[in-house]
Amino acid sequence: MADTRDSYDADAIGYADETRNLLGELPEEQDVMALFAEWVRARGGGPVADVGCGPGRITAHLRSLGVDAFGIDLSPRMVEVARREHPGVRFEVGSMTQLEIAEGALAGLIAWYSIIHVPDDAIGAVLAGFRRVLRPGGLLLVGFHVGDASASQSTEHGERWPESYVRRRPPSQVAAWLDEAGFTVEDHPTLTSAARKLGGVLLARR
């Protein structure tokens, strides 16, 4: 987790510039967000955590859809950027491996391409933590890269980022992990991800 934090700290501004307008280019992702927001509102609303929020683009979009969203990210620099770009929105430093949120406090939680850095042997504990902070009937939206292997990332100059492994998983495996953690999967579309490669989305209920 320290390597992941350090790599995003190092490129917080560049990452924000690269992804700032990305959602506008991806109508499929917009549709998924709209469905999630609609389901949260239909269940009475309430706070929603964007875990691994980065520079806050998804947090801000959810708020534009009428969701009481706030962001959490491991990288202090990312949180600084998010606060600057989205003044008035709550962002805080924190880890999905140890969420400092009261049990049952959330109406929803989104982890949008943020579990991709979590090793397989830690996923169970992370999903259990997600379930703990969601209220009964609370919604979880997870986005991830689809595949059967991990891919090493490097910069355009060939240098390795510390968080070099981006984990790609079959949707069936992620769904199985959610089931083991006590979630009920409600929907599982496949779409073009933020990286323009095959992405998976799972919408689940506590």
Secondary structure per residue as TSV (DSSP state, phi and psi in degrees):
chain	resnum	aa	ss	phi	psi
A	1	M	-	360.0	-33.8
A	2	A	H	-64.3	-40.4
A	3	D	H	-63.2	-42.4
A	4	T	H	-62.3	-45.9
A	5	R	H	-59.1	-46.2
A	6	D	H	-64.6	-38.5
A	7	S	H	-67.8	-39.7
A	8	Y	H	-74.4	-32.6
A	9	D	H	-57.9	-41.7
A	10	A	H	-67.7	-27.2
A	11	D	T	-124.9	26.9
A	12	A	H	-58.8	-46.3
A	13	I	H	-68.8	-44.9
A	14	G	H	-62.7	-40.0
A	15	Y	H	-65.1	-41.6
A	16	A	H	-62.1	-42.6
A	17	D	H	-63.5	-39.5
A	18	E	H	-69.7	-33.5
A	19	T	H	-106.2	-3.4
A	20	R	T	-53.5	-45.0
A	21	N	T	-106.9	13.4
A	22	L	G	-63.4	-39.6
A	23	L	G	-62.1	-33.4
A	24	G	G	-65.3	-19.7
A	25	E	G	-92.9	-2.8
A	26	L	-	-127.2	81.7
A	27	P	H	-60.0	-30.4
A	28	E	H	-63.0	-41.3
A	29	E	H	-67.6	-37.9
A	30	Q	H	-60.1	-40.3
A	31	D	H	-63.7	-41.1
A	32	V	H	-63.8	-44.5
A	33	M	H	-61.5	-41.6
A	34	A	H	-64.1	-39.8
A	35	L	H	-64.0	-45.5
A	36	F	H	-59.4	-48.0
A	37	A	H	-61.1	-42.1
A	38	E	H	-61.7	-43.4
A	39	W	H	-67.0	-38.3
A	40	V	H	-63.5	-46.7
A	41	R	H	-63.2	-39.7
A	42	A	H	-65.3	-24.0
A	43	R	T	-94.7	16.4
A	44	G	T	99.6	-0.3
A	45	G	-	70.8	-165.9
A	46	G	-	126.4	174.3
A	47	P	E	-66.4	143.1
A	48	V	E	-129.8	128.2
A	49	A	E	-97.3	129.8
A	50	D	E	-97.9	100.0
A	51	V	E	-93.1	121.1
A	52	G	T	82.8	45.7
A	53	C	-	-73.9	-15.4
A	54	G	T	56.8	-134.3
A	55	P	T	-79.8	7.8
A	56	G	S	91.3	11.3
A	57	R	H	-66.1	-38.9
A	58	I	H	-73.8	-39.8
A	59	T	H	-55.5	-49.0
A	60	A	H	-64.6	-38.9
A	61	H	H	-64.5	-42.9
A	62	L	H	-61.6	-38.8
A	63	R	H	-64.7	-34.1
A	64	S	H	-68.1	-18.4
A	65	L	T	-94.4	9.2
A	66	G	T	87.4	19.3
A	67	V	-	-102.0	137.6
A	68	D	E	-81.9	72.0
A	69	A	E	-95.1	146.8
A	70	F	E	-137.9	159.6
A	71	G	E	-113.7	147.4
A	72	I	E	-131.5	133.7
A	73	D	E	-145.4	149.1
A	74	L	S	-70.0	-27.1
A	75	S	-	-92.5	115.8
A	76	P	H	-58.9	-35.3
A	77	R	H	-67.5	-38.8
A	78	M	H	-61.5	-41.3
A	79	V	H	-64.3	-39.6
A	80	E	H	-59.6	-45.7
A	81	V	H	-63.7	-44.1
A	82	A	H	-60.2	-44.2
A	83	R	H	-64.1	-37.4
A	84	R	H	-70.5	-40.8
A	85	E	H	-79.7	-22.9
A	86	H	S	-132.3	68.3
A	87	P	T	-60.5	141.1
A	88	G	T	91.4	-10.2
A	89	V	S	-97.5	140.7
A	90	R	-	-79.7	124.4
A	91	F	E	-134.0	141.0
A	92	E	E	-144.4	154.8
A	93	V	E	-81.5	132.7
A	94	G	-	-174.0	169.7
A	95	S	-	-120.5	140.0
A	96	M	T	-67.7	-16.3
A	97	T	T	-80.0	-11.3
A	98	Q	S	-155.6	72.9
A	99	L	-	-70.7	127.1
A	100	E	-	-93.6	63.9
A	101	I	-	-131.1	139.7
A	102	A	-	-65.3	151.5
A	103	E	T	-59.7	130.7
A	104	G	T	69.6	19.7
A	105	A	-	-83.5	-18.0
A	106	L	E	-107.3	144.0
A	107	A	E	-83.4	-23.7
A	108	G	E	-161.7	161.3
A	109	L	E	-145.9	135.8
A	110	I	E	-122.2	133.1
A	111	A	E	-124.8	88.6
A	112	W	E	-93.4	99.5
A	113	Y	S	55.1	37.8
A	114	S	-	-112.0	-18.6
A	115	I	G	-80.6	-1.5
A	116	I	G	-66.8	-15.8
A	117	H	G	-101.4	2.5
A	118	V	S	-91.8	125.9
A	119	P	-	-62.6	153.3
A	120	D	H	-54.6	-39.2
A	121	D	H	-74.8	-5.6
A	122	A	H	-108.7	-8.4
A	123	I	H	-61.1	-41.8
A	124	G	H	-56.8	-45.0
A	125	A	H	-67.5	-37.4
A	126	V	H	-64.6	-46.3
A	127	L	H	-67.0	-34.6
A	128	A	H	-63.1	-37.6
A	129	G	H	-66.2	-39.1
A	130	F	H	-60.4	-45.3
A	131	R	H	-64.3	-37.2
A	132	R	H	-60.7	-40.9
A	133	V	H	-85.5	-11.0
A	134	L	E	-86.2	143.3
A	135	R	E	-77.1	162.5
A	136	P	E	-53.9	129.9
A	137	G	E	84.4	-3.9
A	138	G	E	-63.8	153.3
A	139	L	E	-106.0	141.5
A	140	L	E	-121.7	128.2
A	141	L	E	-117.7	120.7
A	142	V	E	-121.4	129.4
A	143	G	E	-115.0	142.9
A	144	F	E	-159.0	161.0
A	145	H	E	-80.0	137.4
A	146	V	-	-94.3	138.4
A	147	G	S	162.2	-173.9
A	148	D	S	-118.6	7.3
A	149	A	S	-148.3	166.1
A	150	S	E	-95.0	147.2
A	151	A	E	-119.9	135.4
A	152	S	E	-80.9	134.7
A	153	Q	E	-103.2	150.0
A	154	S	E	-144.2	165.4
A	155	T	-	-79.6	175.2
A	156	E	T	-66.1	-16.8
A	157	H	T	-95.4	4.3
A	158	G	S	89.3	-0.3
A	159	E	-	-77.7	144.9
A	160	R	E	-84.9	131.7
A	161	W	E	-75.7	147.2
A	162	P	E	-56.2	-37.3
A	163	E	E	-88.5	56.7
A	164	S	E	-67.0	-21.4
A	165	Y	E	-100.9	119.4
A	166	V	E	-101.2	117.5
A	167	R	E	-86.7	127.2
A	168	R	-	-105.8	133.4
A	169	R	-	-134.3	147.8
A	170	P	-	-69.0	141.3
A	171	P	H	-54.1	-34.8
A	172	S	H	-62.0	-34.8
A	173	Q	H	-70.8	-43.9
A	174	V	H	-64.9	-39.8
A	175	A	H	-62.2	-39.2
A	176	A	H	-64.8	-40.7
A	177	W	H	-62.8	-40.9
A	178	L	H	-63.2	-42.4
A	179	D	H	-60.9	-44.2
A	180	E	H	-62.9	-30.8
A	181	A	T	-83.1	-3.8
A	182	G	T	98.4	14.4
A	183	F	-	-93.6	156.9
A	184	T	E	-111.0	117.9
A	185	V	E	-75.9	125.9
A	186	E	E	-100.4	-32.3
A	187	D	E	-155.6	150.3
A	188	H	-	-149.8	66.7
A	189	P	-	-71.2	156.3
A	190	T	E	-114.4	137.5
A	191	L	E	-148.3	178.7
A	192	T	E	-79.2	124.5
A	193	S	-	-83.3	177.8
A	194	A	T	-60.9	-25.2
A	195	A	T	-90.4	10.5
A	196	R	S	64.4	21.3
A	197	K	S	-118.2	173.4
A	198	L	E	-59.7	128.5
A	199	G	E	-125.2	152.7
A	200	G	E	-115.4	148.5
A	201	V	E	-134.2	132.9
A	202	L	E	-126.1	125.4
A	203	L	E	-107.8	118.6
A	204	A	E	-129.6	160.3
A	205	R	E	-121.6	139.7
A	206	R	-	-72.4	360.0
